[in-house]
């Protein structure tokens, strides 16, 4: 069985559920992409976001921080005219703002992925939920991270969005215990132990 939100879904949703959601991610570009997608999903369905994923990748030039951080009004106007993406002005401005802050982090030798994993001591958190009703929309952890990111100038990353982001990065594995993907996600996390420890050492 699958988690109910992926049951009977299209190929993109099935692939995301089976191979991405809940699986440990240590790639910085993927971390930024998933941050953007989770921001865009607010108030919408995840299916809607996945349907536009490739269009977002093109619009945000393969999530190149340098290029996104340099966006000005002409680029914002282009984004707002792009029917292939979610044209929410506030979300788009927040994405550019966040890219600028993260670009500075990189110049200072910091990464977002190491920062997020530091909150769980670089150890995947494998939940043991029996039903989808058991899954929280936000937690003390996501509230803490959201608060800290806001202090550092990041926008549109409230505790609910942050929690979904942590799920998508595999920092939290919220596949149901009976889901066929739960065990593979846990096993993959174990294979990433050395990578996570190297990430920890870099902080």
N, C-alpha and C positions, 0 to 999 in steps of 0.2 A: 504494500500500500504506500501511498504518498501522503504528505501533509495535504489537508483538504483543499487549501488554496491552489494547489497544483494539479488536483485531480481533474481529468477531462479538459485540461487546458491545451493551448496550441503548442507547437514545437519549441518556440522561443521560451515560453514559460516553463515547459518541462525541462529543457536543457539547463535553464537557470537554476531551477530547483534541484536537479540531479547532480550538477557539476560545479555550481558556484556558491549558492546560498548555504551558509554554515561551514564552508570549507576555508581553512586558514589561508589568509592572504598576507603576503609580506612585500608586495610590490607597491611602490609609491605612486606610480601613475594610475594603477588600478584603484588605489585608495582614493585618489582625487576624483576619478571618474565616478566611483560609487557614491562619493559624497555629493557630487552634482546631481546624479540620478535620484538619490534619496530626497534631495531638496526639491527637485522637480516633481516628485511623486506626491508631495503634500497636497491633500485634498482630491487626489486623483487615484485611479487604480494603477497597480504595478504593471499590469498588462499594457496599459496605455504608454507607460514609460518605456517598456521593453520594445514596443512597436516602433518607437522613435529613437531607439538607442544608436543606430548607425547614423541617423541624421544629426544627432547631438555630437557624435564623434567628429563628423565632418565640420559642423558649425563651430566646434571648439578646437579645431585644427589638431586632432589627435591628442587633445588634452595637454598641449604644450603650454606650460605655465608662463614662459616668457612672452609668448604671443598673446595669450589671453590677458595677462596683466597689462599689456600695452593697448588693449581695446579702449577706444574712445567713443564719442557719440556716433560717428559714422558706422562703426561696427555694431553698436547697440541697435541702431536703426535697421541694419541688415538682419540682425537676429530677430527683431520684432516683425520683420517682413517675411521671415522664413516659415512657411507653412508646414515644414517637416518636423519642427520642434514644438515644444510647449512655450508659447509666447507670453510669458508672465514677466512683466518688466521688473518687478521687485526681485524675483528669483534670479533673473539674468544679471541684474546689478550686483546682487549678493555673490554670484559666482565669480564675477570679475574682481570684486573686493577680496574674496577669499583667496583667489589666485595671487593677488598682489601680496597678501600677507604671507602665504605659503612660499612664494618666491623668496621673500626676505628670510624666512626660516631656513631655506636651503642655503642661502648665502651665509647664514650664521652657523651652518653645519647641523641643522635640525631637520628631522623628517616627521611628517604627520603619522606615518605608520608606527614608528618607534614610540611616538608620544602616546598614541592610543593603546598600544600593547602594554605600555608601562603601568597603566591603571589596573591590569590584571596580572602583573608580574610576569608578563610574556608567556602566559599559560592559557590555552584555550579553555573556555568555560562551557562545559557540556551539560546542558539542561536535561531534566528528566521529566518532561511534560507528557501527560497522557492524552490530553485533548487540546484542540486549538483554543478553547476557552481559557486554558491555564496560562497561555502566553500573555505576558504583560505588554502594555503599550509603551511603557517607560519604567525605569527602575531608579533606585538611588544612584547607581553607577552612571546611567545616562544623564541624570540631572547634574551630577558632579562634573562630568566632562563638558556638558553643554554650558554650564556656568563658567568653567575655566576658559573655554573657547571664546565665549562672549567677552570676557575680560580682555582677551588678547585681540579683539577686534573682528572676529569672525561673525558672519551674519547668517540668519535663516537656519541656524542649527540648534533648534530647541530640543528638549529631552526626548520627544517622541521620534523625531528625525534621527537623532544621534543613536537611539536604541536600534532603529531599523538599519542604520549604517553599521553598527557593531555586529548585527546578525549577518549582514551581507559580506562582511569581512572575515567571518568565521571566528571572530574574537568571542562571540557567543554562538554556540550551535543550538539552535532552537528547533531542530527537526524533532518531531514527536518520537517517543521511544519505539513505537511500532512502525515508524516510517522506514522503508527499505534503505533510505539514504543516511539514516542516523549513524549506523555503524561505520560505513565508508568515510563519513565526515570525521568521526572520532579517530579512525585509523590514519587518515591523511594528516590530521593534526599531530599525531605522534611522529610521523615521518618528518615533520617540520621542526622538531625539537632543536636540532643543532642550528638551524637557520634562525630560530627565535632567540636562542642563546647568544648567537653572534650579534643579533640586532640589539639585544640587551647590553652586550659589552660595548656597543658603539655609542650608547647614551652617556 
